[in-house]
Amino acid sequence: MWHGVQPSRKPLLSEIREKVSADYVDGEKRKRFVELGRSIHNTIETRLKAGDAFDRAVASAAAASSVKIDAKTLAPFTRRQPPQDIDYSVFGALQRLDKGRVSDMIIAKEHGVLVYAADKKLPDMNETSPQYTAARVQIAMASSRLAANSYLNDIVTEELKKSEPPEAKK
């Protein structure tokens, strides 16, 4: 049962020493982990620019940093049909990457993930392509729904104003 509000106070160091210490250690671990991710990222990009294959670049980065790195290569896929087991943080990084680039480290589920875009092909956006036509129809439908909803919202707002009590209209 709640009996009142306790006044605020500064706790004694002896009361919070363990929590503060644990928070500091966790913060420092995280900072070193991010720095390691940057170092690995830079090594991989440097090796790729030098002409190494991705798996060799990863092995070189792992050896240089004295860490174990698991490299996983996905089969080619499309945005409409992504792999079933893809981590959506990876999928998000792939959308922003150009072909041959490596993402900054993403921290996901206590692991660091670097994403490499081995290939990237944009859909044919020629006005005669079926994908272009379908996308144009979808965008037109979405735009018309948005405009209709906005128009209906304006009408409803105006009608509600008519029924407001006089003191609320001020």
MILUMRO-573366 format. One line per field, with one value per residue: residue number from 0; x, y, z of N, C-alpha, C, CB in turn; residue in one letter. Coordinates in steps of 0.001 Angstrom, whole numbers. Glycine has a CB too. Layout:
BEGIN
k	[NUM;...]
nx	[X;...]
ny	[Y;...]
nz	[Z;...]
cax	[X;...]
cay	[Y;...]
caz	[Z;...]
cx	[X;...]
cy	[Y;...]
cz	[Z;...]
cbx	[X;...]
cby	[Y;...]
cbz	[Z;...]
r	[A;...]
//
This chain:
BEGIN
k	[0;1;2;3;4;5;6;7;8;9;10;11;12;13;14;15;16;17;18;19;20;21;22;23;24;25;26;27;28;29;30;31;32;33;34;35;36;37;38;39;40;41;42;43;44;45;46;47;48;49;50;51;52;53;54;55;56;57;58;59;60;61;62;63;64;65;66;67;68;69;70;71;72;73;74;75;76;77;78;79;80;81;82;83;84;85;86;87;88;89;90;91;92;93;94;95;96;97;98;99;100;101;102;103;104;105;106;107;108;109;110;111;112;113;114;115;116;117;118;119;120;121;122;123;124;125;126;127;128;129;130;131;132;133;134;135;136;137;138;139;140;141;142;143;144;145;146;147;148;149;150;151;152;153;154;155;156;157;158;159;160;161;162;163;164;165;166;167;168;169]
nx	[838;504;1860;2635;4804;8231;10779;13143;16627;20198;21889;24104;27520;28297;25914;25370;27640;28308;26447;27061;29710;29401;27856;29720;31772;30343;29749;32348;33147;31352;32124;34743;34083;32666;34734;36436;34783;34800;37492;37709;35887;37206;39545;38489;37277;39561;41009;39198;39220;41798;41531;40992;38944;35758;35638;38361;39148;37724;38897;41475;40969;40037;42310;44068;42842;42708;40366;37435;35600;32545;31637;28919;27305;24653;22334;21645;18982;15768;14230;11505;11289;12803;15327;14148;15249;16513;17986;16391;17785;20035;18906;17959;20397;21457;19818;20782;23356;25831;26857;29518;30281;30823;28960;28733;29357;26701;24992;23529;21618;23665;25814;28147;27530;28551;27724;27974;27586;27530;26537;24319;21419;19362;15854;14527;13674;12544;10084;8514;8694;7255;7475;7834;5407;3624;4540;4008;1206;607;1665;71;-2449;-2021;-1475;-3919;-5630;-4544;-5002;-7821;-8446;-7388;-9006;-11558;-11052;-10750;-13378;-14853;-13679;-14486;-17295;-17531;-16728;-18932;-20766;-19778;-19890;-20686;-18721;-16444;-15621;-14103]
ny	[-1169;2225;4929;7546;10147;9831;12018;13584;12747;12800;9887;7962;7251;4670;3313;3219;2451;-125;-337;1957;1391;-1000;-5;1764;0;-1548;449;1152;-1286;-1445;820;83;-2121;-954;609;-1460;-2560;-455;-511;-3078;-2805;-802;-2203;-4312;-2869;-1650;-3905;-4912;-2848;-3178;-5334;-7849;-10771;-10933;-12867;-13325;-10761;-10503;-12552;-11514;-9186;-10328;-11694;-9533;-8196;-10043;-11578;-13670;-14015;-14556;-15128;-14754;-15594;-14609;-16049;-14676;-12277;-10635;-7484;-7759;-10441;-11348;-13270;-15809;-15957;-13529;-10955;-8060;-5729;-6044;-6085;-3475;-2082;-2941;-1650;939;753;947;-979;-3175;-1985;-1692;-1805;336;-943;-2773;-3181;-5983;-8047;-8677;-9032;-7934;-6701;-6547;-5455;-6415;-5345;-7246;-7223;-5122;-4405;-2179;-1939;-2047;1005;2051;3704;1966;-476;-3265;-3236;-543;539;-786;183;2888;2893;1917;3990;6115;5252;5194;7891;9056;7955;9104;11831;11848;11034;13180;15267;14388;14444;17199;18059;16748;17931;20628;20314;19361;21617;23248;22173;22648;23859;27320;28573;27068;27788;30083]
nz	[0;-752;955;820;-460;-840;203;-2029;-2157;-1875;-2426;-339;-1144;-491;-707;-3405;-4723;-5908;-8063;-9591;-10222;-11706;-13852;-14974;-15775;-17657;-19537;-20395;-21534;-23645;-25096;-25869;-27418;-29529;-30608;-31433;-33392;-35272;-36007;-37154;-39244;-40776;-41490;-43025;-45143;-46229;-47103;-48987;-50881;-51718;-53269;-52235;-51728;-50062;-47936;-47438;-46670;-44301;-42781;-42583;-41090;-38734;-37856;-37500;-35423;-33441;-32919;-33150;-36050;-37526;-40736;-42794;-45707;-47660;-49948;-53192;-53213;-53391;-52602;-52382;-51860;-49380;-47570;-45337;-42746;-42222;-40332;-39374;-38808;-40312;-42835;-42985;-42988;-45421;-47250;-47291;-48192;-50766;-53621;-52871;-50483;-46925;-43957;-41028;-37726;-36381;-33424;-32274;-30365;-28396;-30075;-32539;-35742;-39045;-42226;-45566;-48807;-51363;-53941;-55750;-57270;-58794;-59473;-62833;-63954;-66192;-68081;-69527;-68323;-66540;-63715;-63140;-64005;-62277;-59792;-60099;-60241;-57656;-56058;-56922;-56029;-53242;-52777;-53528;-51603;-49300;-49819;-49929;-47306;-45874;-46822;-45920;-43171;-42766;-43340;-41304;-39043;-39377;-39186;-36573;-35172;-35521;-33771;-31257;-27846;-27059;-25325;-25797;-28302;-28251]
cax	[0;1267;1569;3110;5945;9483;11497;14355;17859;21393;22286;25503;28319;28287;24641;25291;28969;28301;25706;27849;30881;28945;27474;30946;32440;29545;29953;33690;33140;30611;32961;35825;33453;32394;36037;36866;33957;35319;38777;37438;35251;38242;40426;37766;37154;40886;41341;38334;39731;43051;41200;40704;37564;35189;36036;39770;39196;37235;39940;42555;40517;39976;43682;44650;42201;42726;39007;36789;34525;31770;31152;27775;26918;23288;22089;21018;17556;15166;13548;10165;11398;14032;15485;13279;15956;17316;17815;15949;18811;20882;18113;17971;21730;21620;19097;21559;24700;26088;27558;30918;30534;30617;28260;29277;28915;25374;24970;22259;21594;24980;26804;28390;27274;28956;27018;28685;26715;28320;25974;23070;20842;18097;14910;14448;12661;12159;8630;7823;8845;6079;7695;7611;3966;2996;4909;3286;-190;563;1897;-1120;-3518;-1694;-1639;-5344;-6181;-4070;-5720;-9221;-8489;-7143;-10210;-12604;-10672;-11081;-14838;-15273;-13233;-15376;-18619;-17424;-16656;-20293;-21534;-19103;-20585;-20172;-17510;-15297;-15238;-13265]
cay	[0;3450;5793;8907;10375;9995;13203;13267;12894;12275;8669;7834;6487;3260;2730;3077;2144;-1302;-36;2918;672;-1915;818;2279;-1126;-1867;1534;1028;-2462;-1069;1766;-691;-2971;-80;928;-2666;-2635;522;-1003;-4219;-2216;-146;-3234;-5016;-1969;-1486;-5146;-5001;-1885;-3729;-6411;-9126;-11238;-10600;-13830;-13075;-9495;-10794;-13334;-10581;-8316;-11154;-11935;-8269;-7777;-11194;-11952;-14633;-13392;-15471;-14489;-15475;-15070;-14947;-16239;-13475;-12148;-9356;-6811;-8335;-11799;-11479;-14571;-15995;-15796;-12312;-10034;-6826;-4698;-6292;-5677;-2016;-1618;-3226;-658;2175;492;794;-2215;-3252;-1230;-2355;-919;481;-2062;-2730;-4049;-6700;-9251;-8923;-9290;-6867;-7172;-5703;-5920;-6153;-5435;-7853;-6766;-4393;-4043;-1472;-2408;-1285;2048;2567;3905;861;-1727;-3605;-2824;900;758;-1249;1115;4136;2661;1830;5334;6919;4811;5645;9350;9394;7618;10124;13079;11664;11036;14551;16036;13966;14937;18632;18185;16335;18964;21790;19966;19290;22989;23793;21651;22967;24860;28663;28917;26339;28387;31262]
caz	[0;-895;2102;642;-1326;-111;-280;-2774;-1390;-2522;-1707;59;-2099;-84;-1141;-4873;-5277;-6785;-9281;-10366;-10724;-12756;-15002;-15578;-16447;-18848;-20498;-20962;-22419;-24847;-25842;-26503;-28425;-30680;-31202;-32133;-34597;-36236;-36490;-38040;-40434;-41582;-42044;-44094;-46303;-46828;-47818;-50162;-51863;-52232;-54196;-51571;-51658;-48756;-46896;-47106;-45942;-42944;-42105;-42296;-39994;-37523;-37418;-37051;-34169;-32525;-32561;-34035;-36814;-38354;-41959;-43343;-47004;-48035;-51375;-53762;-52929;-53748;-51490;-52277;-51341;-48593;-46912;-44163;-41467;-42190;-39208;-40007;-38700;-41481;-43996;-42982;-43401;-46849;-48039;-47359;-48710;-52192;-53966;-52482;-49253;-45640;-43024;-39684;-36899;-35771;-32239;-32259;-29516;-27787;-31119;-33496;-37095;-40165;-43411;-46814;-49985;-52432;-55199;-55563;-58560;-58668;-60495;-64077;-63790;-67494;-68063;-70194;-67573;-65729;-62330;-63082;-64123;-61029;-58722;-60344;-59850;-56190;-55506;-57218;-55128;-51889;-52756;-53563;-50268;-48368;-50106;-49528;-45842;-45440;-47147;-44977;-41846;-42750;-43272;-39957;-38100;-39530;-38657;-35114;-34668;-35516;-32632;-29993;-27023;-27347;-24561;-26351;-29581;-28011]
cx	[882;869;2083;4322;7179;10213;12757;15571;19013;21811;23775;26241;28286;26999;24614;26605;28937;27592;26495;29058;30494;28553;28704;31653;31687;29734;31311;33788;32465;31452;34091;35281;33175;33696;36591;36084;34432;36623;38585;36826;36305;39175;39751;37661;38494;41257;40479;38816;41026;42802;40933;39231;37069;35656;37496;39931;38744;38283;41112;42194;40469;41377;44311;44097;42192;41338;38502;35641;33858;31249;30048;27393;25516;23210;21452;19507;17069;14501;12149;10180;12713;14139;14632;13975;16774;16957;17467;16900;19785;20175;18104;19305;21935;20931;19912;22937;24749;26849;29019;31261;30193;29965;29099;28729;27537;25428;23577;22407;22980;26065;26990;28232;27751;28304;27799;27716;27550;27836;24677;22595;19500;17148;14923;13320;12369;10636;7859;7917;7603;6234;7425;6114;3263;3296;4148;1820;-311;744;679;-2265;-3263;-1880;-3109;-6013;-5792;-4818;-7178;-9353;-8289;-8373;-11339;-12311;-11006;-12588;-15337;-14883;-14139;-16763;-18597;-17356;-18040;-21095;-20871;-19947;-19938;-18886;-16274;-14806;-14304;-11815]
cy	[1230;4403;7212;8962;10550;11214;12775;13531;12375;11037;8707;6986;5002;2554;2447;2675;981;-1016;926;2228;-255;-1135;1350;1179;-1491;-806;1452;-177;-2126;-136;1013;-1583;-2159;305;-257;-2829;-1673;44;-2149;-3724;-1608;-1162;-3951;-4121;-1780;-2713;-5302;-4055;-2373;-4916;-7756;-9483;-10983;-11564;-13662;-11781;-9688;-11569;-12439;-9673;-9079;-11394;-10661;-7839;-8863;-11531;-13003;-13920;-14475;-14702;-15352;-14810;-15553;-15160;-14963;-13469;-10791;-8762;-7386;-9737;-11957;-12874;-14637;-15625;-14516;-11467;-8678;-5654;-4830;-5788;-4153;-1462;-1829;-2178;612;1986;457;-514;-2113;-2523;-2066;-1355;-693;-670;-1770;-3658;-4649;-7958;-9620;-9281;-8028;-7432;-6105;-6292;-5484;-6347;-5945;-7383;-6030;-3955;-3379;-1968;-1489;-266;2770;2653;2770;-444;-2001;-3180;-1335;1196;362;-291;2423;4018;2618;3203;6220;6546;5298;7149;9742;9064;8675;11431;12978;11691;12432;15415;15690;14456;16421;18841;17848;17387;20187;21505;19880;20682;23625;23352;21904;23952;26227;28999;28192;26974;29572;30984]
cz	[0;222;1943;-260;-470;-660;-1043;-1890;-2214;-1742;-1348;-964;-1758;-541;-2645;-5530;-6259;-8106;-10174;-10986;-11879;-14012;-15733;-16370;-17722;-19930;-21171;-21897;-23743;-25726;-26559;-27619;-29694;-31379;-31982;-33432;-35666;-36851;-37484;-39345;-41354;-42225;-43200;-45328;-47005;-47648;-49076;-51266;-52484;-53163;-53558;-51718;-50231;-47664;-46497;-46319;-44497;-42161;-41720;-41126;-38682;-36974;-36854;-35695;-33107;-31996;-33536;-34727;-37651;-39551;-42536;-44653;-47331;-49539;-51920;-53505;-53387;-52522;-51287;-51684;-50583;-47987;-45640;-42863;-41360;-40961;-39813;-39804;-39873;-42735;-44110;-43440;-44900;-47721;-48244;-47996;-50234;-52396;-53549;-51194;-48024;-44694;-41773;-38862;-36304;-34568;-32144;-31421;-29006;-28796;-31947;-34892;-38078;-41408;-44641;-47980;-51155;-53797;-54886;-56931;-58304;-59753;-61716;-63936;-65105;-67517;-68721;-69404;-66724;-64260;-62158;-63103;-62831;-59881;-58881;-59944;-58328;-55552;-55739;-56282;-53697;-51761;-52738;-52234;-49254;-48570;-49665;-48008;-45283;-45662;-46172;-43565;-41719;-42614;-41869;-38931;-38166;-38961;-37138;-34500;-34576;-34294;-31285;-29187;-27249;-26587;-25101;-27653;-29445;-28211]
cbx	[-953;1038;2154;3433;5723;10370;11872;14435;17774;22553;21977;25627;29770;28436;23494;24826;29942;27629;24333;28302;31544;27751;26587;31883;32532;28053;29806;34730;32420;29275;33548;36560;32140;31633;37032;36687;32509;35526;39648;36491;34214;39049;40827;36349;36601;41944;41150;36877;39948;43953;42284;41088;37448;33668;35798;40618;38319;35912;40426;42879;39135;39278;44526;44394;40789;43661;38076;36286;35063;30603;32305;26569;27920;22305;21173;21296;17268;14147;13464;9510;11300;14080;16977;12803;16860;17111;19118;14604;19564;21222;16662;17648;22833;21069;17781;21721;25216;26892;27447;31750;29722;31968;26886;28911;29938;24230;25344;21797;21007;24869;26373;29796;25760;30535;25560;29931;26056;28256;25733;23247;20687;18302;13486;14211;13114;12705;8287;8394;10102;5821;9127;8322;3389;3483;6432;3393;-721;1645;3155;-1550;-3640;-255;-948;-6046;-5682;-2564;-5643;-9774;-7431;-5942;-10656;-12739;-9168;-10564;-15515;-14649;-11777;-15491;-19102;-16191;-15753;-21022;-21752;-17688;-20543;-21227;-17705;-15671;-16457;-13475]
cby	[-1;4093;5200;9526;11603;8718;14142;14097;12151;13347;7417;7214;6996;3150;3661;4369;1826;-2484;561;4097;-136;-2763;1985;2848;-2360;-1988;2874;910;-3653;-391;2851;-1554;-3591;1194;1349;-3908;-2350;1882;-1459;-5245;-1137;827;-4245;-5445;-604;-1232;-6370;-4677;-516;-4156;-6564;-9064;-12769;-10607;-15260;-13017;-8441;-11591;-14489;-9745;-7724;-12501;-12470;-7179;-7342;-10918;-10718;-15897;-12225;-16119;-14285;-15493;-15496;-13844;-17490;-13391;-12346;-9520;-5294;-8367;-12835;-10414;-14831;-17434;-16963;-11495;-9957;-6461;-4802;-7806;-6222;-1492;-2355;-4609;-320;2746;-815;2016;-2509;-2716;78;-2899;-1505;1876;-2344;-3152;-3256;-7047;-10428;-10026;-10483;-6242;-7493;-5623;-5374;-7087;-4044;-9381;-7957;-3169;-5291;67;-2491;-2227;3055;1663;5199;657;-1671;-5108;-3156;1614;-38;-2667;1377;4531;1343;868;5979;6731;3272;5259;9983;8647;6228;10347;13414;10335;10099;15142;15761;12440;14701;19320;17263;14975;19370;22185;18637;18479;23835;23374;20175;23555;24472;29688;28573;24870;28813;31782]
cbz	[1202;-2288;3339;1976;-2233;-220;907;-4085;-36;-2577;-2559;1476;-2119;1449;-776;-5479;-4153;-6081;-8936;-9478;-9589;-12256;-14551;-14495;-15503;-18482;-19812;-19844;-21742;-24467;-24887;-25453;-27876;-30231;-30115;-31238;-34260;-35565;-35313;-37351;-40025;-40723;-40960;-43614;-45866;-45742;-46889;-49780;-51213;-51074;-55160;-50078;-52051;-48834;-47380;-48382;-46638;-42995;-43007;-43534;-40306;-37814;-38582;-38082;-34439;-31356;-32552;-33250;-37716;-37553;-42997;-42343;-48100;-47589;-51639;-55281;-51429;-54901;-51746;-53638;-52487;-47483;-46572;-44088;-41249;-43486;-38295;-39489;-37340;-41614;-43892;-41603;-42607;-47173;-47371;-45975;-48160;-52764;-55481;-53569;-49246;-45050;-42644;-39047;-35777;-36792;-30921;-33695;-30288;-26776;-32020;-33303;-37303;-40311;-43450;-46960;-50325;-52346;-56187;-54599;-59491;-58767;-59913;-65312;-62737;-68659;-68749;-71585;-66675;-65802;-61891;-64258;-65310;-60671;-58723;-61815;-60469;-55676;-56140;-58687;-55152;-51525;-53965;-54708;-49796;-48535;-51610;-50085;-45277;-46179;-48608;-44979;-41587;-44032;-44315;-39583;-38391;-41012;-39248;-34706;-35564;-36778;-32802;-30255;-25502;-27016;-23077;-26595;-30318;-26636]
r	[M;W;H;G;V;Q;P;S;R;K;P;L;L;S;E;I;R;E;K;V;S;A;D;Y;V;D;G;E;K;R;K;R;F;V;E;L;G;R;S;I;H;N;T;I;E;T;R;L;K;A;G;D;A;F;D;R;A;V;A;S;A;A;A;A;S;S;V;K;I;D;A;K;T;L;A;P;F;T;R;R;Q;P;P;Q;D;I;D;Y;S;V;F;G;A;L;Q;R;L;D;K;G;R;V;S;D;M;I;I;A;K;E;H;G;V;L;V;Y;A;A;D;K;K;L;P;D;M;N;E;T;S;P;Q;Y;T;A;A;R;V;Q;I;A;M;A;S;S;R;L;A;A;N;S;Y;L;N;D;I;V;T;E;E;L;K;K;S;E;P;P;E;A;K;K]
//
